[in-house]
Amino acid sequence: MTEKSEIHPSFRRKEVFFLECNSCEAIICRRAMQSVLLSDTELVLYSTDCPERRLVDVTGEKFSTENCDCQLENIACTFCGSVLGYHVRLPCQSCLRSCNNGHLWMFYTDRISSFERLNKEGDDILLWGNIPQEIHDHTYEFLQEECLR
């Protein structure tokens, strides 16, 4: 995970996306990034540090992978119940040591639709490094509370 108020330079130029559930078209995230899985760089997903909590929730179905020791749990759309991806409940040491974006919510590309988000002026695509710093600070505090649960 990145330090408070710090975004790794490799992620600053990444585009910000809205994510929509393919089953019911609910907006499930307003700030996602296209990512690759640390343990399988062939797998493309979308990730976020801040899903729409009233529209996405964990399902109780916990699992792990053969590639790392992270503890994972499926996540679903609260409107239609469609499984959309997973939440990294506890990242493993190997993944924490790797260059990562700090996102713990992963969405499968075949379960969601993505739309580029425009900047405040509406004239260009919003980049992750241009999200106002206070929003990153708030998200960092949210993640710390999440880790304490």
N, CA, C and O atoms as a GROMACS GRO file, in nm:
protein
  596
    1MET      N    1   0.085  -0.117   0.000
    1MET     CA    2   0.000   0.000   0.000
    1MET      C    3   0.090   0.124   0.000
    1MET      O    4   0.201   0.122   0.053
    2THR      N    5   0.041   0.228  -0.059
    2THR     CA    6   0.119   0.350  -0.064
    2THR      C    7   0.105   0.425   0.068
    2THR      O    8   0.010   0.405   0.144
    3GLU      N    9   0.202   0.513   0.092
    3GLU     CA   10   0.198   0.596   0.212
    3GLU      C   11   0.087   0.699   0.200
    3GLU      O   12   0.041   0.730   0.090
    4LYS      N   13   0.045   0.753   0.314
    4LYS     CA   14  -0.058   0.856   0.314
    4LYS      C   15  -0.020   0.970   0.221
    4LYS      O   16   0.094   1.017   0.221
    5SER      N   17  -0.117   1.015   0.142
    5SER     CA   18  -0.104   1.129   0.052
    5SER      C   19  -0.003   1.106  -0.060
    5SER      O   20   0.033   1.201  -0.129
    6GLU      N   21   0.042   0.985  -0.081
    6GLU     CA   22   0.142   0.959  -0.183
    6GLU      C   23   0.087   0.862  -0.286
    6GLU      O   24   0.035   0.756  -0.251
    7ILE      N   25   0.100   0.898  -0.412
    7ILE     CA   26   0.059   0.811  -0.521
    7ILE      C   27   0.186   0.772  -0.594
    7ILE      O   28   0.265   0.858  -0.634
    8HIS      N   29   0.207   0.643  -0.612
    8HIS     CA   30   0.325   0.597  -0.684
    8HIS      C   31   0.326   0.659  -0.823
    8HIS      O   32   0.222   0.660  -0.889
    9PRO      N   33   0.439   0.711  -0.869
    9PRO     CA   34   0.446   0.778  -1.000
    9PRO      C   35   0.393   0.694  -1.116
    9PRO      O   36   0.340   0.750  -1.212
   10SER      N   37   0.405   0.563  -1.110
   10SER     CA   38   0.358   0.480  -1.222
   10SER      C   39   0.207   0.479  -1.235
   10SER      O   40   0.154   0.436  -1.337
   11PHE      N   41   0.135   0.526  -1.133
   11PHE     CA   42  -0.011   0.527  -1.138
   11PHE      C   43  -0.070   0.666  -1.162
   11PHE      O   44  -0.190   0.678  -1.188
   12ARG      N   45   0.010   0.769  -1.153
   12ARG     CA   46  -0.040   0.906  -1.165
   12ARG      C   47  -0.101   0.935  -1.303
   12ARG      O   48  -0.192   1.017  -1.313
   13ARG      N   49  -0.052   0.870  -1.409
   13ARG     CA   50  -0.100   0.895  -1.545
   13ARG      C   51  -0.213   0.800  -1.587
   13ARG      O   52  -0.257   0.804  -1.701
   14LYS      N   53  -0.258   0.716  -1.495
   14LYS     CA   54  -0.367   0.623  -1.526
   14LYS      C   55  -0.500   0.699  -1.532
   14LYS      O   56  -0.525   0.790  -1.453
   15GLU      N   57  -0.584   0.660  -1.627
   15GLU     CA   58  -0.716   0.722  -1.642
   15GLU      C   59  -0.810   0.676  -1.532
   15GLU      O   60  -0.799   0.565  -1.481
   16VAL      N   61  -0.903   0.764  -1.496
   16VAL     CA   62  -1.007   0.734  -1.397
   16VAL      C   63  -1.134   0.694  -1.472
   16VAL      O   64  -1.170   0.757  -1.572
   17PHE      N   65  -1.202   0.590  -1.423
   17PHE     CA   66  -1.322   0.539  -1.488
   17PHE      C   67  -1.439   0.532  -1.391
   17PHE      O   68  -1.422   0.513  -1.271
   18PHE      N   69  -1.560   0.548  -1.446
   18PHE     CA   70  -1.683   0.508  -1.380
   18PHE      C   71  -1.701   0.361  -1.412
   18PHE      O   72  -1.664   0.317  -1.521
   19LEU      N   73  -1.757   0.282  -1.320
   19LEU     CA   74  -1.790   0.142  -1.346
   19LEU      C   75  -1.939   0.121  -1.326
   19LEU      O   76  -1.999   0.175  -1.233
   20GLU      N   77  -1.996   0.041  -1.414
   20GLU     CA   78  -2.139   0.012  -1.411
   20GLU      C   79  -2.158  -0.140  -1.412
   20GLU      O   80  -2.088  -0.212  -1.483
   21CYS      N   81  -2.253  -0.189  -1.332
   21CYS     CA   82  -2.287  -0.331  -1.330
   21CYS      C   83  -2.349  -0.368  -1.465
   21CYS      O   84  -2.442  -0.301  -1.510
   22ASN      N   85  -2.299  -0.473  -1.529
   22ASN     CA   86  -2.355  -0.516  -1.658
   22ASN      C   87  -2.497  -0.569  -1.646
   22ASN      O   88  -2.575  -0.559  -1.741
   23SER      N   89  -2.532  -0.625  -1.531
   23SER     CA   90  -2.664  -0.685  -1.515
   23SER      C   91  -2.776  -0.583  -1.496
   23SER      O   92  -2.883  -0.597  -1.555
   24CYS      N   93  -2.752  -0.480  -1.413
   24CYS     CA   94  -2.860  -0.386  -1.383
   24CYS      C   95  -2.827  -0.240  -1.416
   24CYS      O   96  -2.912  -0.153  -1.399
   25GLU      N   97  -2.705  -0.214  -1.462
   25GLU     CA   98  -2.660  -0.082  -1.502
   25GLU      C   99  -2.644   0.018  -1.388
   25GLU      O  100  -2.640   0.139  -1.412
   26ALA      N  101  -2.636  -0.030  -1.264
   26ALA     CA  102  -2.610   0.059  -1.150
   26ALA      C  103  -2.466   0.106  -1.155
   26ALA      O  104  -2.376   0.028  -1.186
   27ILE      N  105  -2.443   0.235  -1.124
   27ILE     CA  106  -2.306   0.287  -1.114
   27ILE      C  107  -2.248   0.235  -0.982
   27ILE      O  108  -2.295   0.272  -0.874
   28ILE      N  109  -2.147   0.149  -0.991
   28ILE     CA  110  -2.092   0.085  -0.872
   28ILE      C  111  -1.961   0.146  -0.826
   28ILE      O  112  -1.912   0.115  -0.717
   29CYS      N  113  -1.902   0.233  -0.909
   29CYS     CA  114  -1.776   0.298  -0.871
   29CYS      C  115  -1.759   0.424  -0.953
   29CYS      O  116  -1.789   0.426  -1.073
   30ARG      N  117  -1.710   0.530  -0.889
   30ARG     CA  118  -1.690   0.657  -0.956
   30ARG      C  119  -1.542   0.691  -0.974
   30ARG      O  120  -1.509   0.794  -1.032
   31ARG      N  121  -1.453   0.602  -0.925
   31ARG     CA  122  -1.309   0.627  -0.940
   31ARG      C  123  -1.233   0.496  -0.944
   31ARG      O  124  -1.177   0.451  -0.844
   32ALA      N  125  -1.232   0.436  -1.061
   32ALA     CA  126  -1.162   0.309  -1.080
   32ALA      C  127  -1.045   0.328  -1.177
   32ALA      O  128  -1.037   0.428  -1.248
   33MET      N  129  -0.956   0.231  -1.176
   33MET     CA  130  -0.838   0.232  -1.260
   33MET      C  131  -0.826   0.097  -1.329
   33MET      O  132  -0.851  -0.006  -1.267
   34GLN      N  133  -0.789   0.096  -1.456
   34GLN     CA  134  -0.762  -0.032  -1.521
   34GLN      C  135  -0.631  -0.084  -1.466
   34GLN      O  136  -0.532  -0.012  -1.461
   35SER      N  137  -0.630  -0.211  -1.424
   35SER     CA  138  -0.515  -0.269  -1.355
   35SER      C  139  -0.486  -0.409  -1.407
   35SER      O  140  -0.566  -0.469  -1.478
   36VAL      N  141  -0.370  -0.458  -1.369
   36VAL     CA  142  -0.337  -0.599  -1.392
   36VAL      C  143  -0.315  -0.662  -1.255
   36VAL      O  144  -0.270  -0.597  -1.161
   37LEU      N  145  -0.346  -0.788  -1.247
   37LEU     CA  146  -0.330  -0.862  -1.123
   37LEU      C  147  -0.182  -0.881  -1.094
   37LEU      O  148  -0.107  -0.920  -1.183
   38LEU      N  149  -0.138  -0.853  -0.972
   38LEU     CA  150   0.003  -0.870  -0.937
   38LEU      C  151   0.049  -1.013  -0.955
   38LEU      O  152   0.161  -1.038  -1.001
   39SER      N  153  -0.036  -1.108  -0.919
   39SER     CA  154   0.004  -1.249  -0.925
   39SER      C  155  -0.017  -1.312  -1.062
   39SER      O  156   0.024  -1.426  -1.085
   40ASP      N  157  -0.082  -1.239  -1.155
   40ASP     CA  158  -0.104  -1.289  -1.291
   40ASP      C  159  -0.118  -1.168  -1.383
   40ASP      O  160  -0.228  -1.119  -1.405
   41THR      N  161  -0.006  -1.120  -1.436
   41THR     CA  162  -0.006  -0.996  -1.512
   41THR      C  163  -0.078  -1.007  -1.647
   41THR      O  164  -0.091  -0.907  -1.718
   42GLU      N  165  -0.125  -1.125  -1.682
   42GLU     CA  166  -0.205  -1.142  -1.804
   42GLU      C  167  -0.352  -1.106  -1.779
   42GLU      O  168  -0.426  -1.080  -1.874
   43LEU      N  169  -0.394  -1.103  -1.652
   43LEU     CA  170  -0.533  -1.076  -1.618
   43LEU      C  171  -0.556  -0.927  -1.596
   43LEU      O  172  -0.499  -0.867  -1.506
   44VAL      N  173  -0.641  -0.868  -1.681
   44VAL     CA  174  -0.676  -0.726  -1.670
   44VAL      C  175  -0.806  -0.715  -1.593
   44VAL      O  176  -0.901  -0.789  -1.618
   45LEU      N  177  -0.809  -0.621  -1.498
   45LEU     CA  178  -0.929  -0.593  -1.419
   45LEU      C  179  -0.940  -0.443  -1.401
   45LEU      O  180  -0.857  -0.367  -1.450
   46TYR      N  181  -1.043  -0.402  -1.330
   46TYR     CA  182  -1.052  -0.265  -1.282
   46TYR      C  183  -1.042  -0.272  -1.132
   46TYR      O  184  -1.090  -0.366  -1.069
   47SER      N  185  -0.978  -0.171  -1.074
   47SER     CA  186  -0.962  -0.170  -0.928
   47SER      C  187  -0.996  -0.033  -0.874
   47SER      O  188  -0.994   0.067  -0.945
   48THR      N  189  -1.029  -0.032  -0.745
   48THR     CA  190  -1.057   0.096  -0.678
   48THR      C  191  -1.020   0.086  -0.531
   48THR      O  192  -1.009  -0.023  -0.474
   49ASP      N  193  -1.001   0.201  -0.472
   49ASP     CA  194  -0.983   0.211  -0.329
   49ASP      C  195  -1.112   0.260  -0.264
   49ASP      O  196  -1.118   0.276  -0.142
   50CYS      N  197  -1.216   0.284  -0.346
   50CYS     CA  198  -1.336   0.347  -0.294
   50CYS      C  199  -1.460   0.310  -0.376
   50CYS      O  200  -1.506   0.390  -0.456
   51PRO      N  201  -1.516   0.188  -0.357
   51PRO     CA  202  -1.640   0.153  -0.429
   51PRO      C  203  -1.759   0.227  -0.370
   51PRO      O  204  -1.751   0.283  -0.260
   52GLU      N  205  -1.870   0.227  -0.442
   52GLU     CA  206  -1.994   0.283  -0.389
   52GLU      C  207  -2.045   0.183  -0.285
   52GLU      O  208  -2.110   0.084  -0.322
   53ARG      N  209  -2.018   0.207  -0.158
   53ARG     CA  210  -2.042   0.109  -0.052
   53ARG      C  211  -2.188   0.067  -0.039
   53ARG      O  212  -2.214  -0.045   0.006
   54ARG      N  213  -2.281   0.150  -0.075
   54ARG     CA  214  -2.421   0.107  -0.065
   54ARG      C  215  -2.463   0.025  -0.187
   54ARG      O  216  -2.570  -0.035  -0.188
   55LEU      N  217  -2.378   0.022  -0.291
   55LEU     CA  218  -2.410  -0.051  -0.414
   55LEU      C  219  -2.323  -0.175  -0.436
   55LEU      O  220  -2.354  -0.259  -0.520
   56VAL      N  221  -2.215  -0.187  -0.361
   56VAL     CA  222  -2.126  -0.302  -0.370
   56VAL      C  223  -2.099  -0.350  -0.228
   56VAL      O  224  -2.069  -0.269  -0.140
   57ASP      N  225  -2.109  -0.481  -0.207
   57ASP     CA  226  -2.081  -0.535  -0.074
   57ASP      C  227  -2.022  -0.674  -0.087
   57ASP      O  228  -2.036  -0.740  -0.189
   58VAL      N  229  -1.954  -0.716   0.019
   58VAL     CA  230  -1.897  -0.851   0.022
   58VAL      C  231  -2.010  -0.953   0.035
   58VAL      O  232  -2.116  -0.923   0.090
   59THR      N  233  -1.986  -1.073  -0.015
   59THR     CA  234  -2.090  -1.176  -0.016
   59THR      C  235  -2.076  -1.278   0.096
   59THR      O  236  -2.169  -1.354   0.123
   60GLY      N  237  -1.961  -1.280   0.162
   60GLY     CA  238  -1.936  -1.383   0.264
   60GLY      C  239  -1.863  -1.504   0.207
   60GLY      O  240  -1.820  -1.591   0.282
   61GLU      N  241  -1.849  -1.510   0.075
   61GLU     CA  242  -1.778  -1.620   0.009
   61GLU      C  243  -1.629  -1.585   0.004
   61GLU      O  244  -1.585  -1.509  -0.083
   62LYS      N  245  -1.552  -1.642   0.096
   62LYS     CA  246  -1.408  -1.615   0.105
   62LYS      C  247  -1.331  -1.720   0.026
   62LYS      O  248  -1.373  -1.835   0.016
   63PHE      N  249  -1.218  -1.677  -0.030
   63PHE     CA  250  -1.135  -1.770  -0.105
   63PHE      C  251  -0.992  -1.718  -0.112
   63PHE      O  252  -0.964  -1.607  -0.067
   64SER      N  253  -0.903  -1.798  -0.167
   64SER     CA  254  -0.765  -1.758  -0.190
   64SER      C  255  -0.725  -1.809  -0.328
   64SER      O  256  -0.801  -1.882  -0.392
   65THR      N  257  -0.606  -1.772  -0.373
   65THR     CA  258  -0.558  -1.817  -0.503
   65THR      C  259  -0.433  -1.901  -0.484
   65THR      O  260  -0.376  -1.905  -0.375
   66GLU      N  261  -0.391  -1.968  -0.589
   66GLU     CA  262  -0.268  -2.046  -0.585
   66GLU      C  263  -0.146  -1.958  -0.600
   66GLU      O  264  -0.035  -2.000  -0.567
   67ASN      N  265  -0.164  -1.834  -0.651
   67ASN     CA  266  -0.051  -1.748  -0.684
   67ASN      C  267   0.004  -1.666  -0.568
   67ASN      O  268   0.119  -1.622  -0.573
   68CYS      N  269  -0.076  -1.646  -0.463
   68CYS     CA  270  -0.030  -1.567  -0.348
   68CYS      C  271  -0.112  -1.606  -0.226
   68CYS      O  272  -0.201  -1.691  -0.234
   69ASP      N  273  -0.082  -1.542  -0.112
   69ASP     CA  274  -0.152  -1.576   0.012
   69ASP      C  275  -0.255  -1.471   0.056
   69ASP      O  276  -0.297  -1.470   0.171
   70CYS      N  277  -0.295  -1.383  -0.036
   70CYS     CA  278  -0.397  -1.283  -0.002
   70CYS      C  279  -0.527  -1.354   0.036
   70CYS      O  280  -0.561  -1.459  -0.019
   71GLN      N  281  -0.600  -1.295   0.132
   71GLN     CA  282  -0.732  -1.345   0.169
   71GLN      C  283  -0.836  -1.260   0.095
   71GLN      O  284  -0.839  -1.138   0.110
   72LEU      N  285  -0.920  -1.327   0.015
   72LEU     CA  286  -1.013  -1.260  -0.074
   72LEU      C  287  -1.157  -1.294  -0.040
   72LEU      O  288  -1.184  -1.396   0.022
   73GLU      N  289  -1.249  -1.208  -0.082
   73GLU     CA  290  -1.392  -1.233  -0.064
   73GLU      C  291  -1.467  -1.176  -0.184
   73GLU      O  292  -1.440  -1.063  -0.226
   74ASN      N  293  -1.560  -1.253  -0.239
   74ASN     CA  294  -1.639  -1.206  -0.352
   74ASN      C  295  -1.718  -1.081  -0.315
   74ASN      O  296  -1.758  -1.063  -0.200
   75ILE      N  297  -1.738  -0.995  -0.414
   75ILE     CA  298  -1.822  -0.877  -0.398
   75ILE      C  299  -1.934  -0.882  -0.501
   75ILE      O  300  -1.916  -0.936  -0.610
   76ALA      N  301  -2.048  -0.825  -0.465
   76ALA     CA  302  -2.165  -0.828  -0.554
   76ALA      C  303  -2.236  -0.694  -0.554
   76ALA      O  304  -2.222  -0.613  -0.462
   77CYS      N  305  -2.311  -0.671  -0.660
   77CYS     CA  306  -2.398  -0.554  -0.672
   77CYS      C  307  -2.514  -0.574  -0.574
   77CYS      O  308  -2.578  -0.679  -0.575
   78THR      N  309  -2.542  -0.476  -0.491
   78THR     CA  310  -2.650  -0.490  -0.394
   78THR      C  311  -2.788  -0.475  -0.458
   78THR      O  312  -2.888  -0.513  -0.397
   79PHE      N  313  -2.795  -0.419  -0.580
   79PHE     CA  314  -2.924  -0.409  -0.650
   79PHE      C  315  -2.969  -0.542  -0.708
   79PHE      O  316  -3.082  -0.585  -0.686
   80CYS      N  317  -2.879  -0.608  -0.782
   80CYS     CA  318  -2.920  -0.728  -0.854
   80CYS      C  319  -2.855  -0.857  -0.803
   80CYS      O  320  -2.897  -0.966  -0.842
   81GLY      N  321  -2.753  -0.845  -0.717
   81GLY     CA  322  -2.687  -0.963  -0.662
   81GLY      C  323  -2.579  -1.023  -0.750
   81GLY      O  324  -2.520  -1.124  -0.712
   82SER      N  325  -2.552  -0.965  -0.864
   82SER     CA  326  -2.449  -1.018  -0.954
   82SER      C  327  -2.311  -1.005  -0.891
   82SER      O  328  -2.274  -0.899  -0.842
   83VAL      N  329  -2.234  -1.115  -0.892
   83VAL     CA  330  -2.096  -1.110  -0.843
   83VAL      C  331  -2.014  -1.032  -0.945
   83VAL      O  332  -2.015  -1.063  -1.064
   84LEU      N  333  -1.943  -0.930  -0.897
   84LEU     CA  334  -1.871  -0.838  -0.984
   84LEU      C  335  -1.720  -0.852  -0.978
   84LEU      O  336  -1.650  -0.807  -1.068
   85GLY      N  337  -1.670  -0.914  -0.871
   85GLY     CA  338  -1.526  -0.923  -0.851
   85GLY      C  339  -1.497  -0.969  -0.710
   85GLY      O  340  -1.566  -1.056  -0.657
   86TYR      N  341  -1.394  -0.911  -0.650
   86TYR     CA  342  -1.357  -0.951  -0.514
   86TYR      C  343  -1.291  -0.837  -0.438
   86TYR      O  344  -1.242  -0.740  -0.496
   87HIS      N  345  -1.291  -0.852  -0.307
   87HIS     CA  346  -1.227  -0.758  -0.215
   87HIS      C  347  -1.108  -0.830  -0.151
   87HIS      O  348  -1.121  -0.943  -0.105
   88VAL      N  349  -0.993  -0.764  -0.149
   88VAL     CA  350  -0.876  -0.820  -0.082
   88VAL      C  351  -0.890  -0.785   0.066
   88VAL      O  352  -0.861  -0.674   0.109
   89ARG      N  353  -0.936  -0.884   0.143
   89ARG     CA  354  -0.960  -0.860   0.287
   89ARG      C  355  -0.829  -0.845   0.361
   89ARG      O  356  -0.818  -0.764   0.453
   90LEU      N  357  -0.728  -0.923   0.322
   90LEU     CA  358  -0.597  -0.915   0.386
   90LEU      C  359  -0.491  -0.943   0.280
   90LEU      O  360  -0.475  -1.057   0.237
   91PRO      N  361  -0.418  -0.839   0.238
   91PRO     CA  362  -0.314  -0.860   0.138
   91PRO      C  363  -0.198  -0.940   0.198
   91PRO      O  364  -0.166  -0.924   0.316
   92CYS      N  365  -0.134  -1.023   0.117
   92CYS     CA  366  -0.018  -1.100   0.165
   92CYS      C  367   0.108  -1.013   0.157
   92CYS      O  368   0.108  -0.909   0.090
   93GLN      N  369   0.211  -1.054   0.225
   93GLN     CA  370   0.336  -0.978   0.229
   93GLN      C  371   0.399  -0.963   0.091
   93GLN      O  372   0.454  -0.858   0.059
   94SER      N  373   0.390  -1.067   0.010
   94SER     CA  374   0.446  -1.061  -0.126
   94SER      C  375   0.379  -0.951  -0.207
   94SER      O  376   0.448  -0.873  -0.274
   95CYS      N  377   0.248  -0.943  -0.203
   95CYS     CA  378   0.175  -0.839  -0.277
   95CYS      C  379   0.201  -0.700  -0.220
   95CYS      O  380   0.211  -0.603  -0.295
   96LEU      N  381   0.211  -0.690  -0.088
   96LEU     CA  382   0.239  -0.561  -0.027
   96LEU      C  383   0.377  -0.508  -0.065
   96LEU      O  384   0.395  -0.387  -0.079
   97ARG      N  385   0.474  -0.598  -0.083
   97ARG     CA  386   0.610  -0.558  -0.121
   97ARG      C  387   0.619  -0.520  -0.269
   97ARG      O  388   0.708  -0.445  -0.308
   98SER      N  389   0.529  -0.572  -0.350
   98SER     CA  390   0.529  -0.541  -0.494
   98SER      C  391   0.479  -0.399  -0.517
   98SER      O  392   0.412  -0.341  -0.431
   99CYS      N  393   0.513  -0.344  -0.633
   99CYS     CA  394   0.460  -0.213  -0.669
   99CYS      C  395   0.310  -0.230  -0.692
   99CYS      O  396   0.269  -0.299  -0.785
  100ASN      N  397   0.229  -0.167  -0.608
  100ASN     CA  398   0.084  -0.180  -0.620
  100ASN      C  399   0.019  -0.044  -0.604
  100ASN      O  400   0.081   0.050  -0.555
  101ASN      N  401  -0.106  -0.036  -0.645
  101ASN     CA  402  -0.179   0.092  -0.638
  101ASN      C  403  -0.256   0.111  -0.508
  101ASN      O  404  -0.321   0.213  -0.489
  102GLY      N  405  -0.249   0.013  -0.417
  102GLY     CA  406  -0.318   0.025  -0.290
  102GLY      C  407  -0.466  -0.008  -0.295
  102GLY      O  408  -0.535   0.005  -0.194
  103HIS      N  409  -0.516  -0.049  -0.410
  103HIS     CA  410  -0.658  -0.079  -0.426
  103HIS      C  411  -0.689  -0.219  -0.376
  103HIS      O  412  -0.617  -0.315  -0.405
  104LEU      N  413  -0.798  -0.230  -0.302
  104LEU     CA  414  -0.838  -0.359  -0.244
  104LEU      C  415  -0.968  -0.413  -0.302
  104LEU      O  416  -1.016  -0.517  -0.258
  105TRP      N  417  -1.027  -0.344  -0.398
  105TRP     CA  418  -1.153  -0.383  -0.460
  105TRP      C  419  -1.127  -0.406  -0.608
  105TRP      O  420  -1.089  -0.313  -0.679
  106MET      N  421  -1.147  -0.528  -0.656
  106MET     CA  422  -1.117  -0.566  -0.794
  106MET      C  423  -1.245  -0.607  -0.867
  106MET      O  424  -1.329  -0.679  -0.811
  107PHE      N  425  -1.260  -0.560  -0.990
  107PHE     CA  426  -1.380  -0.588  -1.069
  107PHE      C  427  -1.341  -0.660  -1.198
  107PHE      O  428  -1.249  -0.619  -1.268
  108TYR      N  429  -1.413  -0.769  -1.228
  108TYR     CA  430  -1.389  -0.846  -1.350
  108TYR      C  431  -1.441  -0.768  -1.470
  108TYR      O  432  -1.550  -0.713  -1.465
  109THR      N  433  -1.363  -0.764  -1.578
  109THR     CA  434  -1.400  -0.686  -1.695
  109THR      C  435  -1.524  -0.739  -1.766
  109THR      O  436  -1.592  -0.663  -1.836
  110ASP      N  437  -1.556  -0.867  -1.750
  110ASP     CA  438  -1.676  -0.920  -1.816
  110ASP      C  439  -1.803  -0.900  -1.734
  110ASP      O  440  -1.912  -0.933  -1.781
  111ARG      N  441  -1.791  -0.845  -1.613
  111ARG     CA  442  -1.908  -0.823  -1.527
  111ARG      C  443  -1.948  -0.677  -1.516
  111ARG      O  444  -2.054  -0.644  -1.464
  112ILE      N  445  -1.861  -0.588  -1.567
  112ILE     CA  446  -1.887  -0.444  -1.557
  112ILE      C  447  -1.866  -0.377  -1.692
  112ILE      O  448  -1.805  -0.434  -1.782
  113SER      N  449  -1.916  -0.255  -1.703
  113SER     CA  450  -1.886  -0.167  -1.816
  113SER      C  451  -1.810  -0.048  -1.759
  113SER      O  452  -1.840  -0.003  -1.649
  114SER      N  453  -1.714   0.002  -1.833
  114SER     CA  454  -1.634   0.115  -1.785
  114SER      C  455  -1.653   0.234  -1.878
  114SER      O  456  -1.671   0.219  -1.999
  115PHE      N  457  -1.648   0.353  -1.818
  115PHE     CA  458  -1.662   0.477  -1.892
  115PHE      C  459  -1.559   0.576  -1.839
  115PHE      O  460  -1.547   0.596  -1.718
  116GLU      N  461  -1.483   0.637  -1.930
  116GLU     CA  462  -1.383   0.735  -1.889
  116GLU      C  463  -1.450   0.851  -1.816
  116GLU      O  464  -1.557   0.897  -1.855
  117ARG      N  465  -1.384   0.897  -1.712
  117ARG     CA  466  -1.437   1.009  -1.634
  117ARG      C  467  -1.365   1.136  -1.677
  117ARG      O  468  -1.243   1.137  -1.694
  118LEU      N  469  -1.440   1.242  -1.696
  118LEU     CA  470  -1.381   1.369  -1.735
  118LEU      C  471  -1.338   1.450  -1.613
  118LEU      O  472  -1.388   1.430  -1.503
  119ASN      N  473  -1.244   1.543  -1.636
  119ASN     CA  474  -1.200   1.631  -1.528
  119ASN      C  475  -1.311   1.730  -1.491
  119ASN      O  476  -1.417   1.732  -1.554
  120LYS      N  477  -1.286   1.808  -1.390
  120LYS     CA  478  -1.385   1.902  -1.337
  120LYS      C  479  -1.436   1.999  -1.444
  120LYS      O  480  -1.554   2.035  -1.445
  121GLU      N  481  -1.348   2.040  -1.534
  121GLU     CA  482  -1.386   2.133  -1.640
  121GLU      C  483  -1.463   2.062  -1.751
  121GLU      O  484  -1.530   2.128  -1.831
  122GLY      N  485  -1.456   1.930  -1.758
  122GLY     CA  486  -1.527   1.853  -1.859
  122GLY      C  487  -1.461   1.853  -1.995
  122GLY      O  488  -1.525   1.817  -2.095
  123ASP      N  489  -1.333   1.894  -2.002
  123ASP     CA  490  -1.268   1.904  -2.132
  123ASP      C  491  -1.156   1.803  -2.154
  123ASP      O  492  -1.093   1.803  -2.260
  124ASP      N  493  -1.130   1.718  -2.057
  124ASP     CA  494  -1.024   1.618  -2.073
  124ASP      C  495  -1.051   1.501  -1.978
  124ASP      O  496  -1.126   1.513  -1.882
  125ILE      N  497  -0.989   1.388  -2.007
  125ILE     CA  498  -1.005   1.269  -1.924
  125ILE      C  499  -0.932   1.291  -1.791
  125ILE      O  500  -0.818   1.336  -1.789
  126LEU      N  501  -0.998   1.260  -1.681
  126LEU     CA  502  -0.939   1.274  -1.548
  126LEU      C  503  -0.832   1.166  -1.530
  126LEU      O  504  -0.854   1.049  -1.560
  127LEU      N  505  -0.717   1.208  -1.480
  127LEU     CA  506  -0.608   1.116  -1.449
  127LEU      C  507  -0.598   1.099  -1.299
  127LEU      O  508  -0.629   1.190  -1.222
  128TRP      N  509  -0.554   0.980  -1.257
  128TRP     CA  510  -0.548   0.947  -1.115
  128TRP      C  511  -0.466   1.049  -1.036
  128TRP      O  512  -0.503   1.084  -0.924
  129GLY      N  513  -0.356   1.095  -1.092
  129GLY     CA  514  -0.271   1.193  -1.025
  129GLY      C  515  -0.335   1.330  -1.011
  129GLY      O  516  -0.284   1.414  -0.937
  130ASN      N  517  -0.446   1.354  -1.082
  130ASN     CA  518  -0.515   1.483  -1.075
  130ASN      C  519  -0.638   1.481  -0.985
  130ASN      O  520  -0.707   1.582  -0.972
  131ILE      N  521  -0.665   1.368  -0.922
  131ILE     CA  522  -0.774   1.365  -0.824
  131ILE      C  523  -0.730   1.452  -0.707
  131ILE      O  524  -0.617   1.438  -0.660
  132PRO      N  525  -0.815   1.542  -0.659
  132PRO     CA  526  -0.775   1.631  -0.549
  132PRO      C  527  -0.717   1.553  -0.431
  132PRO      O  528  -0.770   1.449  -0.392
  133GLN      N  529  -0.607   1.605  -0.375
  133GLN     CA  530  -0.534   1.537  -0.269
  133GLN      C  531  -0.620   1.504  -0.148
  133GLN      O  532  -0.602   1.398  -0.086
  134GLU      N  533  -0.713   1.592  -0.112
  134GLU     CA  534  -0.797   1.565   0.006
  134GLU      C  535  -0.882   1.441  -0.013
  134GLU      O  536  -0.918   1.375   0.085
  135ILE      N  537  -0.915   1.408  -0.136
  135ILE     CA  538  -0.991   1.285  -0.162
  135ILE      C  539  -0.902   1.165  -0.136
  135ILE      O  540  -0.947   1.066  -0.078
  136HIS      N  541  -0.775   1.171  -0.177
  136HIS     CA  542  -0.682   1.062  -0.149
  136HIS      C  543  -0.662   1.047   0.002
  136HIS      O  544  -0.657   0.935   0.053
  137ASP      N  545  -0.652   1.159   0.075
  137ASP     CA  546  -0.635   1.153   0.220
  137ASP      C  547  -0.754   1.085   0.286
  137ASP      O  548  -0.737   1.002   0.374
  138HIS      N  549  -0.876   1.121   0.243
  138HIS     CA  550  -0.997   1.061   0.299
  138HIS      C  551  -0.999   0.911   0.272
  138HIS      O  552  -1.034   0.832   0.359
  139THR      N  553  -0.960   0.872   0.150
  139THR     CA  554  -0.959   0.730   0.114
  139THR      C  555  -0.857   0.655   0.197
  139THR      O  556  -0.883   0.542   0.239
  140TYR      N  557  -0.741   0.714   0.220
  140TYR     CA  558  -0.639   0.649   0.302
  140TYR      C  559  -0.694   0.622   0.442
  140TYR      O  560  -0.675   0.513   0.496
  141GLU      N  561  -0.762   0.720   0.501
  141GLU     CA  562  -0.820   0.700   0.634
  141GLU      C  563  -0.925   0.590   0.631
  141GLU      O  564  -0.932   0.509   0.724
  142PHE      N  565  -1.008   0.584   0.525
  142PHE     CA  566  -1.108   0.480   0.509
  142PHE      C  567  -1.041   0.342   0.504
  142PHE      O  568  -1.087   0.248   0.567
  143LEU      N  569  -0.932   0.332   0.427
  143LEU     CA  570  -0.861   0.204   0.415
  143LEU      C  571  -0.803   0.160   0.549
  143LEU      O  572  -0.806   0.041   0.582
  144GLN      N  573  -0.751   0.255   0.626
  144GLN     CA  574  -0.696   0.221   0.757
  144GLN      C  575  -0.805   0.167   0.848
  144GLN      O  576  -0.782   0.070   0.921
  145GLU      N  577  -0.923   0.229   0.846
  145GLU     CA  578  -1.036   0.180   0.927
  145GLU      C  579  -1.078   0.042   0.879
  145GLU      O  580  -1.108  -0.045   0.960
  146GLU      N  581  -1.080   0.021   0.748
  146GLU     CA  582  -1.118  -0.107   0.689
  146GLU      C  583  -1.022  -0.217   0.736
  146GLU      O  584  -1.065  -0.329   0.766
  147CYS      N  585  -0.894  -0.185   0.742
  147CYS     CA  586  -0.793  -0.286   0.782
  147CYS      C  587  -0.806  -0.321   0.930
  147CYS      O  588  -0.767  -0.431   0.971
  148LEU      N  589  -0.860  -0.232   1.010
  148LEU     CA  590  -0.875  -0.258   1.153
  148LEU      C  591  -0.994  -0.347   1.183
  148LEU      O  592  -1.003  -0.402   1.293
  149ARG      N  593  -1.087  -0.362   1.088
  149ARG     CA  594  -1.206  -0.444   1.112
  149ARG      C  595  -1.174  -0.590   1.109
  149ARG      O  596  -1.262  -0.674   1.127
   0.00000   0.00000   0.00000
